[in-house]
């Protein structure tokens, strides 16, 4: 199943409290539970004014449906084509 990165513009995201982040996470999980197993949230990265989320889903429309149902911004949804890391540089 394809993997996506979602860019969410959230002013002051880096200043959200642990309680704020927990509440957002709970809301996202509730929406995911209602949508079924075809969409999965893997992890998110919080910066000063953005949150980058990694999801597995059948298509972009499913990602956008999750965002709409949860009331989450999703300014950019991009399908991940490849994942690289330092081991990519190693020769076989």
N, C-alpha and C positions, 0 to 999 in steps of 0.2 A: 504494500500500500504506500502511496506517496507521502513524503514528509514535507511540511511547510514551515516557513518562518513568518510570523505575523508581527508587524511593527505597529505598536499602539502608542500614539502620542497622548501622554497623560502629564500635564503640567505638575511639577512637584513630585513626580513618582519616587524619586530618590529620598524624599522626606517622609514617605508613608511609614506609619508605625507598624510594628509587628502585628498589632491587632487589626489594622487596616488591611494589611496583606493577607492575613488569615481570612477576613471577611470576604475579600475579593476572591480568594482561592476557593472558599466554600461555595460562593455563588457560581463560580465556573464549574465546579464539580457537580453541583446540583443540576445545572443545565446539561452537562455531559451525560449524567445518569439518565435523564429523560430522553436524550437523543439516541442512546444505545451505544453498543460497542464499536461501531464503525469509525468513531472519532475518538482520539486519545490525546490528552495533554501530556507531554513529556517533561517539559521544564520551561522556566521563564527567566530572563535576565532583566534586572531593574537598573536603569541608569537615571540620571538626573531628571529628565523629562520624557522618557520613553520606557516602554516595556517591550522586550522582544520575546515572543513565545514560540516554542517548537511544538508542533502538533503532527499527528498522523491522521490522515483523512482520505476518503476516496476522491475528493475534488475540492476546488476552491469554494464552490457554492456551499458545501457543508461547513467549512470554516466560517464563512460569512453568516450562515444561519446561526451558528453558535454565538458569534459576536452580537448579532441582532437580538437574539433571545436573552442574552445576559446583560445587554446594555453596555457592552464593551466596545471601545473604538477599535477599528481595524483599518488604519489608513493604507496599509500596504500588506498584501498577502503574496508571498513568492514561494514557488515550488523549489525545494532544494534538489539540485541535480547531482551533486557529489559532496562527500564529506572528506576533508583531508586533515592530516595532523602530521607531527614530525616523523612518524613512521612511514609516511608516504614518500619521503626522501630516500629511504633505504632501498638498496638494490636487493633483488631476490637472490 
